[in-house]
Amino acid sequence: MYMKSKSGYAMPFDDRGEQVEVLLPFGEQKHPDTGQKFFHHGIDLKAHYFVLSALADGVVTGVGNDARHGLFVVATYDDKYVVTYGHLSSVHVMFGQKLQAGMAVGVSGKERLHLGVRYKEEEIDPLEFITMLYANVRSWNTNSEQGTPEFVSFDMDVHTDYDQDREEIEQLMMQYYPAYMEELLQGSYRGTEHIIQSLRNLFTVGSMKQYFMEALPSIANPMGVTRRAVPLVSKAQNLLISDFLNYLAIRQQVFLSSMGDPQKKNLKKKGSPRKDT
């Protein structure tokens, strides 16, 4: 088995140095509670908010949400390999979108990741497929000057105090932003009073100076701001990134690699406890 791909090859996710555990293998299985036999059409892996990547040149042939796979993405590579990424917390691609190796397609959920693979309409063991894929990655890295592409990054036009850590923060956002928003909505995490009040003040000033709706709103610019509002947007970005990093420290015990122990301790002190503790 071999996939053709001009953009190279990438593994489904970066294991971040963690031991990835197979929770449920491919093939005939026995239910742990009922003892009933069933066929598992893929593998389930223990994966805590892993950023998932496109494996090669391909196209998104499915995006949806159902009882079997939860939130899922289906990608087809080389017109022969159909890979299903299931139980996702977020999706970063659209149906019909063309893929290149290394592009971020979504983020796994908190507990597990489902991978299913079909080759020419026949189901195959994803572990065997991943072994084949790893050989492709190694071969590409050895024989190509280009190497394996990195995850696609998102550009920001506004400068912040965190520009030096921009790439790392973007990776963390792809992994943990769905969980961050979920906990904000549920009330299990609440930003610091300073950040909340500062954001209120910024939006008040922006309204008074009529910064909003100067341009036609769009998905990329929902408030319709123009260059005149760049100072306000920059301050708002600083506050929002600061709160996100605070959430990571308190709820996930994750810190920027550039942070020293004093900064880590300071972030922990600013955190808000869960309402149920």
C-alpha positions, 0 to 999 in steps of 0.5 A: 500500500502506498499513497501518492502525495506531492505535499508529503506525508504526516502522521494523524497527530503529534503524540507530544511525547505521551504514550498513546494507548489503544482503548479498543482495537479493530475487529471482533470484540467482546462487550465488557459488560454484556459479553456480547460479541461485536465488530469494531470498525476502527480503533479508539485511542486515548487522546486528550485534545490532540490536534489532528492533521491531514495525512497527505494530499486529499479532500474532505468528503464528510463532516457531521455529527452522529450517535456512532462517531460524535463530531467527525471528519472523513478525508479521502487520500489518493482516491483510495484511502478513506479515513474517519476521524471521530469523537472530535471536540472541534473541526477546522475544515469544510466539506469539499476542502482540498487537503495537504499533508500537515493541515489541521483538520480538527481536535480530538475530544477529551477522552478518546479519538476514533480512527477508521480506514477503508482501502478501495472500499475494504475496511483495514486495521488502522494500526497497519495503515499507520505503520504504512504511513509512518514508512511514507513519512520516514521516506519523505523526510529522507529523500525530500528537501521539503520535509514534512509540512508543519500545521497550517498557522493562522495569521493575525494582523494585530500585534500583541504582547505575546507575538514571540509565543504566537506559534505555540499559543496558536497550537494550544488554542487549536487543542484547548479552545473548545474546552475553554469555551465549554467551561466558560459557557457552563460556568465552571471557569470564569475569567478574572474580574480585572479582565472582565472589567477591562473588556467592558471598558474597552467595548464602551470606549469603542462604542463611544468612538464609533469603532464598530460597524465602520466596515461591512461585517464578515466572518473574519471581521464580525465587528466591522472594525477598520485600521482606526480600531487597531489599538483597541483590538490589540488591547482586547487581544492581549486580555483574551490571550491572557485569560486563555493562558490563565485557564490553561494554568488553572484547569489544564496545568499547561504553561507556555514553554517560555514561562518561568516558575514565578510566572507560573505561580502568578497565573495559578494565583489569579485563577478562579476555582470551579463552582462545584469545589 
